[in-house]
Amino acid sequence: MTGRGSFEKVTSVDVARLAGVSQSAVSRVFTPGASASAKTAAKVRKAAELLGYRPNVLARAMMTGRSRIVGVVVAYLENQFYPLALELLSRALQDRGYHILVFMAGNSTDKIAEVMAELLDYQVDGIVTASVAMSNDLAARCSAAGIPVVMFNRGQDDLRLSEVTSDNVAGGRRAAEFLAAGGHQRIAHIMGWQGSSTGRDRAAGFRAGLAACGLAPFAMVDGEYSRERAAAVARDLFKGPAHPDAIFVGNDHMAFAVVDALRHELGLRIPKDVSIVGYDDVPMAAWPSYALTTIRQSVEPMVAATVEAILGQIEGDRTPRRIRIDGPLIVRRSARIPEGYVP
């Protein structure tokens, strides 16, 4: 028996008939986590291949109440950290029998509310937000709909929400202490967007780290996680007679723009004239043209923790998890290395 005409849809009944098994056996073979003997599975898959059968995932979702889809809301993808995180997240969820549905949203409350409403319409099993702020109202709506939410690389005070971030306070402190140990006295911080927990926490850690070394920040200016804004801030910092001898930049995405502006527009030597430290350790940070010293966001353990958190909640453990993952300082050539420094 071969496949049908192009306008006739093959059903699980057809597969069951050809394989000589029950329709429920076909359903079990194509349901992740369901039990079927190796012999039955082999017969069913062979029959399905001959007939060109593909299971109707949406129909199964309607019957079981589980779509096995996790919605992912991303604020922006310009930052090289997020495409990598999305790829790892997608692979990790696929390994567990889930798929992702990606929606883009800015950080405006109205846009996020619109996207979240769409995700609820798609009957996703859970939602991961990547660098997107959640209002208390949105959190309440998701909770009322029985849809768990995990925030990735963003924190919030709402204790109903799980969150997975790097230890941003510790990272900011580590950057400040490293620059101070290198003998710098005029250390500026081009901050990540101060409307985000990541930007605020890195800035708080930076202040605390400098204070512990007996220093005050030379300047702290919001770079808004924007390349253009960060480059403009860097130019402004060097306009007057007094200027920084080191800059901690709130993420690598901005740090690359700062390096380019200082080198190619102002003719400064890095690190001889000014040291630069970033945050994230995206692959581009290791490129010889940047060789950026930076705080690593350990993306693989962050993604693994996010997957465990969202699937744990989907499968019934609704206890919110607040996970902080520490990341090391990765020393390259963009910042002066303190004498006797040992990683």
Beta strands, then each sheet from edge to edge (+ up, - down):
strand 1: 69-74
strand 2: 99-104
strand 3: 126-130
strand 4: 149-152
strand 5: 162-166
strand 6: 187-191
strand 7: 219-222
strand 8: 246-249
strand 9: 275-280
strand 10: 293-296
strand 11: 322-325
strand 12: 329-330
sheet 1: 2+ 1+ 3+ 4+ 5+ 11+
sheet 2: 7+ 6+ 8+ 9+ 10+ 12-
end
